[in-house]
Amino acid sequence: MMEMDAYGEHTICNIYLDTSDYRLIRRSIEKPVYKEKVRLRSYGRRGGGVLPRLCGA
């Protein structure tokens, strides 16, 4: 059985952005060799920071 370490108390929250016509996700679904994505990522403790609040953490 695994034991929780200090990292278990942290959250990773992502918000993915796209164009108004969903160009990035449509291109990604085509499985190109090189994919582009625009992502905001937040690392933090539960309940802390703006992105975790936006992501429901």
C-alpha positions as CSV (number, residue, x, y, z in Angstrom):
1,M,0.0,0.0,0.0
2,M,1.3,3.5,-0.9
3,E,1.6,6.1,1.8
4,M,0.8,9.8,1.2
5,D,3.9,12.0,1.1
6,A,4.2,15.8,1.2
7,Y,3.3,16.0,-2.5
8,G,-0.1,14.5,-1.8
9,E,-1.2,17.7,-0.3
10,H,-0.6,19.7,-3.6
11,T,-2.9,20.3,-6.5
12,I,-2.1,20.6,-10.2
13,C,-4.7,22.6,-12.1
14,N,-4.8,23.2,-15.9
15,I,-6.8,25.6,-18.0
16,Y,-6.5,25.0,-21.7
17,L,-7.3,27.9,-24.1
18,D,-8.2,27.7,-27.8
19,T,-9.3,29.9,-30.6
20,S,-13.0,30.8,-31.1
21,D,-13.3,28.2,-33.8
22,Y,-11.4,25.5,-31.8
23,R,-8.5,25.3,-34.2
24,L,-6.0,23.9,-31.6
25,I,-8.2,21.0,-30.5
26,R,-9.2,20.1,-34.0
27,R,-5.6,20.0,-35.1
28,S,-4.7,17.9,-32.0
29,I,-7.3,15.3,-32.9
30,E,-5.7,14.9,-36.3
31,K,-2.6,13.5,-34.4
32,P,0.1,15.6,-35.9
33,V,3.8,15.0,-35.1
34,Y,4.0,18.3,-33.3
35,K,1.0,19.6,-31.3
36,E,0.5,23.1,-30.0
37,K,-1.5,24.0,-26.9
38,V,-2.0,27.0,-24.8
39,R,-2.2,26.0,-21.1
40,L,-2.2,27.8,-17.8
41,R,-0.9,25.5,-15.1
42,S,-0.9,26.1,-11.4
43,Y,0.9,24.1,-8.7
44,G,-0.1,24.7,-5.1
45,R,-1.6,23.6,-1.9
46,R,-5.3,22.7,-1.7
47,G,-7.5,25.8,-1.5
48,G,-4.7,28.2,-2.3
49,G,-4.1,30.5,-5.3
50,V,-6.4,31.8,-8.1
51,L,-6.2,28.9,-10.6
52,P,-7.1,26.2,-8.1
53,R,-10.2,28.2,-7.1
54,L,-11.1,28.5,-10.8
55,C,-10.6,24.8,-11.2
56,G,-12.8,23.9,-8.3
57,A,-10.0,22.7,-6.0
